[in-house]
Amino acid sequence: MRSLLYIVAVILIIGWAIGTFAYAAGGLIHILLVIAVIALILGFLRRDTVV
């Protein structure tokens, strides 16, 4: 499950980077970055709590 979160986060960051340079979706691109950061934080938190 952790690897899935990392894959989603990487895909969202790549989408954010492409969208930032393309200026296609406006403010929605920044939502992708926020979701990616949240996914990474959740991944780190779940990794720390699981022994």
C-alpha distance matrix in Angstrom:
0.0 3.8 5.5 5.2 6.6 9.0 10.0 10.9 12.6 14.6 15.6 16.8 18.7 20.3 21.3 22.7 24.7 26.1 27.0 28.7 30.9 31.6 32.4 31.5 29.5 31.1 29.3 26.2 25.1 24.7 22.4 19.9 20.2 19.8 16.6 15.3 16.5 15.0 11.4 12.3 13.9 11.1 8.9 12.0 12.9 9.9 10.3 14.0 13.9 12.0 14.7
3.8 0.0 3.8 5.3 5.2 6.5 8.8 10.0 10.7 12.5 14.4 15.5 16.7 18.6 20.1 21.1 22.7 24.6 25.7 26.9 29.2 30.3 31.1 30.6 28.8 30.0 28.1 25.4 23.8 23.1 21.2 18.7 18.3 18.0 15.2 13.3 14.0 13.0 9.5 9.3 11.0 8.9 5.9 8.7 10.3 7.9 7.6 11.4 12.3 10.8 13.4
5.5 3.8 0.0 3.8 5.4 5.1 6.2 8.6 9.8 10.5 12.3 14.2 15.3 16.5 18.3 19.8 21.0 22.6 24.1 25.5 27.4 28.5 29.7 29.2 27.7 29.2 27.8 25.0 23.1 22.9 21.3 18.3 18.1 18.5 15.8 13.3 14.6 14.5 10.8 10.3 13.0 11.7 8.4 11.1 13.4 11.5 10.7 14.4 15.7 14.1 16.2
5.2 5.3 3.8 0.0 3.8 5.4 5.0 6.2 8.5 9.9 10.6 12.2 14.2 15.4 16.4 18.2 20.0 21.1 22.3 24.1 26.1 26.8 27.8 26.9 25.2 27.0 25.6 22.5 21.0 21.1 19.1 16.1 16.6 17.0 13.8 11.9 14.0 13.4 9.6 10.5 13.3 11.6 9.3 12.7 14.6 12.6 12.8 16.5 17.4 16.1 18.6
6.6 5.2 5.4 3.8 0.0 3.8 5.5 5.2 6.1 8.6 9.9 10.5 12.2 14.2 15.2 16.3 18.3 20.0 20.8 22.2 24.6 25.5 26.1 25.5 23.6 24.9 23.1 20.3 18.8 18.3 16.3 13.6 13.7 13.7 10.6 8.8 10.4 9.7 5.9 6.9 9.7 8.2 6.4 9.9 11.7 10.6 11.3 14.6 15.7 15.1 18.1
9.0 6.5 5.1 5.4 3.8 0.0 3.8 5.4 5.0 6.1 8.5 9.8 10.4 12.2 14.1 15.1 16.4 18.3 19.6 20.8 22.8 24.1 25.1 25.0 23.5 24.7 23.2 20.7 18.5 18.1 16.8 13.8 13.2 13.9 11.6 8.6 10.1 10.7 7.2 6.5 10.0 9.8 7.3 9.8 12.7 12.1 11.7 14.9 16.8 16.3 18.8
10.0 8.8 6.2 5.0 5.5 3.8 0.0 3.8 5.4 5.2 6.2 8.6 9.9 10.6 12.2 14.1 15.4 16.6 18.1 19.9 21.6 22.4 23.8 23.2 22.0 23.7 22.8 19.9 17.7 18.1 16.9 13.4 13.6 15.0 12.4 9.6 12.2 13.0 9.6 9.7 13.3 13.0 10.8 13.6 16.3 15.4 15.2 18.5 20.2 19.4 21.8
10.9 10.0 8.6 6.2 5.2 5.4 3.8 0.0 3.8 5.5 5.1 6.1 8.6 9.9 10.4 12.1 14.2 15.3 16.2 18.1 20.2 20.8 21.6 20.8 19.2 20.9 19.7 16.7 14.9 15.3 13.6 10.3 11.1 12.2 9.2 7.2 10.3 10.7 7.6 9.1 12.4 11.9 10.8 14.0 16.1 15.5 16.1 19.3 20.6 20.3 23.1
12.6 10.7 9.8 8.5 6.1 5.0 5.4 3.8 0.0 3.8 5.5 5.1 6.1 8.6 9.8 10.4 12.2 14.2 15.1 16.2 18.6 19.8 20.4 20.3 18.6 19.7 18.2 15.8 13.5 13.2 12.1 8.8 8.4 9.7 7.5 4.3 7.0 8.4 5.9 6.4 9.9 10.5 9.7 12.1 14.5 14.8 15.3 18.0 19.8 20.0 22.8
14.6 12.5 10.5 9.9 8.6 6.1 5.2 5.5 3.8 0.0 3.8 5.4 5.1 6.1 8.5 9.7 10.5 12.3 14.0 15.2 16.9 18.2 19.6 19.6 18.7 20.0 19.2 16.9 14.0 14.2 14.0 10.4 9.8 12.1 10.6 7.2 9.6 11.8 9.6 9.1 12.8 13.8 12.3 14.3 17.3 17.5 17.3 20.1 22.3 22.2 24.6
15.6 14.4 12.3 10.6 9.9 8.5 6.2 5.1 5.5 3.8 0.0 3.8 5.5 5.1 6.1 8.6 9.9 10.6 12.1 14.1 15.7 16.3 17.7 17.1 16.2 18.1 17.7 15.0 12.4 13.6 13.0 9.2 10.0 12.6 10.7 8.2 11.6 13.3 11.1 11.8 15.4 15.9 14.8 17.3 19.9 19.9 20.1 23.1 24.9 24.7 27.3
16.8 15.5 14.2 12.2 10.5 9.8 8.6 6.1 5.1 5.4 3.8 0.0 3.8 5.4 5.0 6.0 8.6 9.8 10.2 12.0 14.4 15.0 15.6 15.2 13.7 15.2 14.3 11.6 9.2 9.9 9.3 5.5 6.5 9.0 7.5 5.6 9.1 10.9 9.7 10.8 13.9 14.7 14.6 16.9 19.2 19.6 20.3 22.9 24.6 25.0 27.9
18.7 16.7 15.3 14.2 12.2 10.4 9.9 8.6 6.1 5.1 5.5 3.8 0.0 3.8 5.4 4.9 6.1 8.6 9.7 10.4 12.6 14.1 15.0 15.5 14.5 15.3 14.5 12.7 9.5 9.6 10.2 6.9 5.8 9.1 9.0 6.2 8.6 11.5 10.8 10.7 13.8 15.5 15.1 16.7 19.3 20.3 20.6 22.8 25.0 25.6 28.2
20.3 18.6 16.5 15.4 14.2 12.2 10.6 9.9 8.6 6.1 5.1 5.4 3.8 0.0 3.8 5.4 5.1 6.2 8.5 9.8 11.0 12.3 14.0 14.3 14.1 15.6 15.7 13.9 10.5 11.7 12.7 9.2 9.1 12.6 12.2 9.7 12.3 15.1 14.0 13.9 17.3 18.7 17.9 19.7 22.5 23.2 23.2 25.7 28.0 28.2 30.7
21.3 20.1 18.3 16.4 15.2 14.1 12.2 10.4 9.8 8.5 6.1 5.0 5.4 3.8 0.0 3.8 5.5 5.2 6.0 8.4 10.1 10.4 11.6 11.2 10.7 12.6 13.0 10.8 7.7 9.9 10.6 7.3 8.5 11.9 11.4 10.0 13.1 15.3 14.5 15.4 18.4 19.6 19.4 21.5 23.9 24.5 25.0 27.6 29.5 29.8 32.5
22.7 21.1 19.8 18.2 16.3 15.1 14.1 12.1 10.4 9.7 8.6 6.0 4.9 5.4 3.8 0.0 3.8 5.5 5.1 6.0 8.7 9.8 10.1 10.7 9.8 10.6 10.4 9.0 5.3 6.7 8.4 5.8 5.9 9.6 10.3 9.2 11.4 14.0 14.2 14.8 17.4 19.1 19.3 21.0 23.2 24.4 25.0 27.2 29.2 30.0 32.8
24.7 22.7 21.0 20.0 18.3 16.4 15.4 14.2 12.2 10.5 9.9 8.6 6.1 5.1 5.5 3.8 0.0 3.8 5.5 5.2 6.5 8.7 10.1 11.5 11.8 12.3 12.8 12.2 8.4 9.5 11.9 9.5 8.7 12.5 13.5 11.7 13.5 16.6 16.6 16.5 19.2 21.3 21.1 22.4 25.0 26.3 26.5 28.5 30.9 31.6 34.1
26.1 24.6 22.6 21.1 20.0 18.3 16.6 15.3 14.2 12.3 10.6 9.8 8.6 6.2 5.2 5.5 3.8 0.0 3.8 5.5 5.4 6.1 8.5 9.2 10.4 11.8 13.3 12.4 9.0 11.3 13.4 11.0 11.4 15.1 15.6 14.2 16.5 19.3 19.0 19.3 22.2 23.9 23.6 25.3 27.9 28.8 29.1 31.4 33.6 34.1 36.7
27.0 25.7 24.1 22.3 20.8 19.6 18.1 16.2 15.1 14.0 12.1 10.2 9.7 8.5 6.0 5.1 5.5 3.8 0.0 3.8 5.4 4.9 5.7 6.1 6.7 8.1 9.8 9.0 6.0 8.9 11.1 9.5 10.5 13.8 14.6 14.1 16.4 18.8 19.0 19.8 22.4 24.0 24.3 26.0 28.2 29.3 30.0 32.2 34.2 34.9 37.7
28.7 26.9 25.5 24.1 22.2 20.8 19.9 18.1 16.2 15.2 14.1 12.0 10.4 9.8 8.4 6.0 5.2 5.5 3.8 0.0 3.8 5.6 5.4 7.9 8.5 8.1 9.4 10.0 6.8 8.3 11.5 10.6 10.4 13.6 15.3 14.7 16.2 19.0 19.7 20.1 22.3 24.4 24.8 26.1 28.3 29.8 30.4 32.3 34.4 35.5 38.2
30.9 29.2 27.4 26.1 24.6 22.8 21.6 20.2 18.6 16.9 15.7 14.4 12.6 11.0 10.1 8.7 6.5 5.4 5.4 3.8 0.0 3.8 5.7 8.4 10.5 10.6 12.7 13.3 10.3 12.1 15.2 14.0 13.8 17.2 18.7 17.7 19.3 22.3 22.7 22.8 25.2 27.4 27.5 28.7 31.2 32.6 32.9 34.9 37.2 38.1 40.6
31.6 30.3 28.5 26.8 25.5 24.1 22.4 20.8 19.8 18.2 16.3 15.0 14.1 12.3 10.4 9.8 8.7 6.1 4.9 5.6 3.8 0.0 3.8 5.3 8.3 9.3 12.2 12.5 10.1 12.9 15.5 14.4 15.1 18.4 19.4 18.9 21.0 23.6 23.9 24.5 27.0 28.8 29.0 30.6 33.0 34.1 34.7 36.8 38.9 39.6 42.3
32.4 31.1 29.7 27.8 26.1 25.1 23.8 21.6 20.4 19.6 17.7 15.6 15.0 14.0 11.6 10.1 10.1 8.5 5.7 5.4 5.7 3.8 0.0 3.8 6.0 5.9 9.1 10.2 8.6 11.1 13.8 13.7 14.5 17.2 18.7 18.8 20.6 22.9 23.8 24.7 26.8 28.5 29.3 30.8 32.8 34.2 35.1 37.0 38.9 39.9 42.8
31.5 30.6 29.2 26.9 25.5 25.0 23.2 20.8 20.3 19.6 17.1 15.2 15.5 14.3 11.2 10.7 11.5 9.2 6.1 7.9 8.4 5.3 3.8 0.0 3.8 5.9 9.4 9.3 8.5 11.9 13.6 13.3 15.1 17.7 18.4 18.9 21.2 23.1 23.6 25.0 27.3 28.6 29.3 31.3 33.1 34.1 35.2 37.4 39.1 39.9 42.9
29.5 28.8 27.7 25.2 23.6 23.5 22.0 19.2 18.6 18.7 16.2 13.7 14.5 14.1 10.7 9.8 11.8 10.4 6.7 8.5 10.5 8.3 6.0 3.8 0.0 3.8 6.4 5.7 6.1 9.3 10.5 10.8 13.0 15.0 15.7 16.8 19.1 20.5 21.3 23.0 25.0 26.1 27.2 29.2 30.7 31.7 33.2 35.3 36.7 37.6 40.8
31.1 30.0 29.2 27.0 24.9 24.7 23.7 20.9 19.7 20.0 18.1 15.2 15.3 15.6 12.6 10.6 12.3 11.8 8.1 8.1 10.6 9.3 5.9 5.9 3.8 0.0 3.8 5.6 6.2 8.1 10.1 11.4 12.8 14.4 15.9 17.2 18.8 20.4 21.8 23.3 24.8 26.3 27.7 29.3 30.7 32.1 33.6 35.4 36.8 38.1 41.3
29.3 28.1 27.8 25.6 23.1 23.2 22.8 19.7 18.2 19.2 17.7 14.3 14.5 15.7 13.0 10.4 12.8 13.3 9.8 9.4 12.7 12.2 9.1 9.4 6.4 3.8 0.0 3.8 5.4 5.7 7.2 9.6 10.7 11.5 13.3 15.1 16.3 17.5 19.4 21.0 22.1 23.5 25.3 26.9 27.9 29.5 31.2 32.7 34.1 35.6 38.8
26.2 25.4 25.0 22.5 20.3 20.7 19.9 16.7 15.8 16.9 15.0 11.6 12.7 13.9 10.8 9.0 12.2 12.4 9.0 10.0 13.3 12.5 10.2 9.3 5.7 5.6 3.8 0.0 3.8 5.4 5.2 7.0 9.3 10.2 11.0 13.0 14.8 15.7 17.0 19.1 20.5 21.5 23.1 25.1 26.1 27.3 29.1 30.9 32.1 33.3 36.7
25.1 23.8 23.1 21.0 18.8 18.5 17.7 14.9 13.5 14.0 12.4 9.2 9.5 10.5 7.7 5.3 8.4 9.0 6.0 6.8 10.3 10.1 8.6 8.5 6.1 6.2 5.4 3.8 0.0 3.8 5.4 5.4 7.0 9.1 10.2 11.1 13.1 14.8 15.8 17.2 19.1 20.5 21.6 23.4 25.0 26.2 27.6 29.5 31.0 32.1 35.3
24.7 23.1 22.9 21.1 18.3 18.1 18.1 15.3 13.2 14.2 13.6 9.9 9.6 11.7 9.9 6.7 9.5 11.3 8.9 8.3 12.1 12.9 11.1 11.9 9.3 8.1 5.7 5.4 3.8 0.0 3.8 5.3 5.1 6.4 8.7 9.9 10.8 12.5 14.3 15.5 16.8 18.5 20.1 21.4 22.8 24.5 25.9 27.4 29.0 30.5 33.6
22.4 21.2 21.3 19.1 16.3 16.8 16.9 13.6 12.1 14.0 13.0 9.3 10.2 12.7 10.6 8.4 11.9 13.4 11.1 11.5 15.2 15.5 13.8 13.6 10.5 10.1 7.2 5.2 5.4 3.8 0.0 3.8 5.4 5.1 6.2 8.5 9.9 10.6 12.3 14.3 15.4 16.4 18.3 20.1 21.0 22.4 24.2 25.9 27.0 28.5 31.8
19.9 18.7 18.3 16.1 13.6 13.8 13.4 10.3 8.8 10.4 9.2 5.5 6.9 9.2 7.3 5.8 9.5 11.0 9.5 10.6 14.0 14.4 13.7 13.3 10.8 11.4 9.6 7.0 5.4 5.3 3.8 0.0 3.8 5.5 5.2 6.1 8.7 9.9 10.5 12.4 14.3 15.3 16.4 18.5 20.0 21.0 22.5 24.5 25.9 26.9 30.1
20.2 18.3 18.1 16.6 13.7 13.2 13.6 11.1 8.4 9.8 10.0 6.5 5.8 9.1 8.5 5.9 8.7 11.4 10.5 10.4 13.8 15.1 14.5 15.1 13.0 12.8 10.7 9.3 7.0 5.1 5.4 3.8 0.0 3.8 5.5 5.0 6.2 8.6 9.8 10.6 12.3 14.2 15.3 16.7 18.4 19.9 21.1 22.8 24.6 25.9 28.9
19.8 18.0 18.5 17.0 13.7 13.9 15.0 12.2 9.7 12.1 12.6 9.0 9.1 12.6 11.9 9.6 12.5 15.1 13.8 13.6 17.2 18.4 17.2 17.7 15.0 14.4 11.5 10.2 9.1 6.4 5.1 5.5 3.8 0.0 3.8 5.4 5.2 6.2 8.6 10.0 10.6 12.3 14.2 15.5 16.5 18.3 19.9 21.3 22.7 24.3 27.5
16.6 15.2 15.8 13.8 10.6 11.6 12.4 9.2 7.5 10.6 10.7 7.5 9.0 12.2 11.4 10.3 13.5 15.6 14.6 15.3 18.7 19.4 18.7 18.4 15.7 15.9 13.3 11.0 10.2 8.7 6.2 5.2 5.5 3.8 0.0 3.8 5.5 5.1 6.1 8.7 9.9 10.5 12.2 14.3 15.2 16.3 18.2 20.0 21.1 22.3 25.7
15.3 13.3 13.3 11.9 8.8 8.6 9.6 7.2 4.3 7.2 8.2 5.6 6.2 9.7 10.0 9.2 11.7 14.2 14.1 14.7 17.7 18.9 18.8 18.9 16.8 17.2 15.1 13.0 11.1 9.9 8.5 6.1 5.0 5.4 3.8 0.0 3.8 5.4 5.1 6.3 8.7 9.9 10.5 12.5 14.3 15.3 16.5 18.5 20.2 21.1 24.2
16.5 14.0 14.6 14.0 10.4 10.1 12.2 10.3 7.0 9.6 11.6 9.1 8.6 12.3 13.1 11.4 13.5 16.5 16.4 16.2 19.3 21.0 20.6 21.2 19.1 18.8 16.3 14.8 13.1 10.8 9.9 8.7 6.2 5.2 5.5 3.8 0.0 3.8 5.4 5.1 6.2 8.6 9.8 10.7 12.3 14.2 15.3 16.7 18.5 20.1 23.0
15.0 13.0 14.5 13.4 9.7 10.7 13.0 10.7 8.4 11.8 13.3 10.9 11.5 15.1 15.3 14.0 16.6 19.3 18.8 19.0 22.3 23.6 22.9 23.1 20.5 20.4 17.5 15.7 14.8 12.5 10.6 9.9 8.6 6.2 5.1 5.4 3.8 0.0 3.8 5.4 5.1 6.1 8.5 9.9 10.4 12.1 14.1 15.4 16.5 18.2 21.5
11.4 9.5 10.8 9.6 5.9 7.2 9.6 7.6 5.9 9.6 11.1 9.7 10.8 14.0 14.5 14.2 16.6 19.0 19.0 19.7 22.7 23.9 23.8 23.6 21.3 21.8 19.4 17.0 15.8 14.3 12.3 10.5 9.8 8.6 6.1 5.1 5.4 3.8 0.0 3.8 5.5 5.1 6.1 8.7 9.9 10.5 12.1 14.3 15.5 16.4 19.7
12.3 9.3 10.3 10.5 6.9 6.5 9.7 9.1 6.4 9.1 11.8 10.8 10.7 13.9 15.4 14.8 16.5 19.3 19.8 20.1 22.8 24.5 24.7 25.0 23.0 23.3 21.0 19.1 17.2 15.5 14.3 12.4 10.6 10.0 8.7 6.3 5.1 5.4 3.8 0.0 3.8 5.4 5.0 6.3 8.6 9.9 10.5 12.4 14.4 15.5 18.3
13.9 11.0 13.0 13.3 9.7 10.0 13.3 12.4 9.9 12.8 15.4 13.9 13.8 17.3 18.4 17.4 19.2 22.2 22.4 22.3 25.2 27.0 26.8 27.3 25.0 24.8 22.1 20.5 19.1 16.8 15.4 14.3 12.3 10.6 9.9 8.7 6.2 5.1 5.5 3.8 0.0 3.8 5.3 5.1 6.1 8.6 9.8 10.7 12.4 14.3 17.3
11.1 8.9 11.7 11.6 8.2 9.8 13.0 11.9 10.5 13.8 15.9 14.7 15.5 18.7 19.6 19.1 21.3 23.9 24.0 24.4 27.4 28.8 28.5 28.6 26.1 26.3 23.5 21.5 20.5 18.5 16.4 15.3 14.2 12.3 10.5 9.9 8.6 6.1 5.1 5.4 3.8 0.0 3.8 5.5 5.1 6.0 8.4 9.9 10.6 12.1 15.5
8.9 5.9 8.4 9.3 6.4 7.3 10.8 10.8 9.7 12.3 14.8 14.6 15.1 17.9 19.4 19.3 21.1 23.6 24.3 24.8 27.5 29.0 29.3 29.3 27.2 27.7 25.3 23.1 21.6 20.1 18.3 16.4 15.3 14.2 12.2 10.5 9.8 8.5 6.1 5.0 5.3 3.8 0.0 3.8 5.5 5.3 6.0 8.6 10.1 10.7 13.7
12.0 8.7 11.1 12.7 9.9 9.8 13.6 14.0 12.1 14.3 17.3 16.9 16.7 19.7 21.5 21.0 22.4 25.3 26.0 26.1 28.7 30.6 30.8 31.3 29.2 29.3 26.9 25.1 23.4 21.4 20.1 18.5 16.7 15.5 14.3 12.5 10.7 9.9 8.7 6.3 5.1 5.5 3.8 0.0 3.8 5.5 5.1 6.2 8.8 10.1 12.6
12.9 10.3 13.4 14.6 11.7 12.7 16.3 16.1 14.5 17.3 19.9 19.2 19.3 22.5 23.9 23.2 25.0 27.9 28.2 28.3 31.2 33.0 32.8 33.1 30.7 30.7 27.9 26.1 25.0 22.8 21.0 20.0 18.4 16.5 15.2 14.3 12.3 10.4 9.9 8.6 6.1 5.1 5.5 3.8 0.0 3.8 5.4 5.2 6.4 8.7 11.7
9.9 7.9 11.5 12.6 10.6 12.1 15.4 15.5 14.8 17.5 19.9 19.6 20.3 23.2 24.5 24.4 26.3 28.8 29.3 29.8 32.6 34.1 34.2 34.1 31.7 32.1 29.5 27.3 26.2 24.5 22.4 21.0 19.9 18.3 16.3 15.3 14.2 12.1 10.5 9.9 8.6 6.0 5.3 5.5 3.8 0.0 3.8 5.4 5.2 6.1 9.6
10.3 7.6 10.7 12.8 11.3 11.7 15.2 16.1 15.3 17.3 20.1 20.3 20.6 23.2 25.0 25.0 26.5 29.1 30.0 30.4 32.9 34.7 35.1 35.2 33.2 33.6 31.2 29.1 27.6 25.9 24.2 22.5 21.1 19.9 18.2 16.5 15.3 14.1 12.1 10.5 9.8 8.4 6.0 5.1 5.4 3.8 0.0 3.8 5.6 5.4 7.8
14.0 11.4 14.4 16.5 14.6 14.9 18.5 19.3 18.0 20.1 23.1 22.9 22.8 25.7 27.6 27.2 28.5 31.4 32.2 32.3 34.9 36.8 37.0 37.4 35.3 35.4 32.7 30.9 29.5 27.4 25.9 24.5 22.8 21.3 20.0 18.5 16.7 15.4 14.3 12.4 10.7 9.9 8.6 6.2 5.2 5.4 3.8 0.0 3.8 5.7 7.3
13.9 12.3 15.7 17.4 15.7 16.8 20.2 20.6 19.8 22.3 24.9 24.6 25.0 28.0 29.5 29.2 30.9 33.6 34.2 34.4 37.2 38.9 38.9 39.1 36.7 36.8 34.1 32.1 31.0 29.0 27.0 25.9 24.6 22.7 21.1 20.2 18.5 16.5 15.5 14.4 12.4 10.6 10.1 8.8 6.4 5.2 5.6 3.8 0.0 3.8 6.3
12.0 10.8 14.1 16.1 15.1 16.3 19.4 20.3 20.0 22.2 24.7 25.0 25.6 28.2 29.8 30.0 31.6 34.1 34.9 35.5 38.1 39.6 39.9 39.9 37.6 38.1 35.6 33.3 32.1 30.5 28.5 26.9 25.9 24.3 22.3 21.1 20.1 18.2 16.4 15.5 14.3 12.1 10.7 10.1 8.7 6.1 5.4 5.7 3.8 0.0 3.8
14.7 13.4 16.2 18.6 18.1 18.8 21.8 23.1 22.8 24.6 27.3 27.9 28.2 30.7 32.5 32.8 34.1 36.7 37.7 38.2 40.6 42.3 42.8 42.9 40.8 41.3 38.8 36.7 35.3 33.6 31.8 30.1 28.9 27.5 25.7 24.2 23.0 21.5 19.7 18.3 17.3 15.5 13.7 12.6 11.7 9.6 7.8 7.3 6.3 3.8 0.0
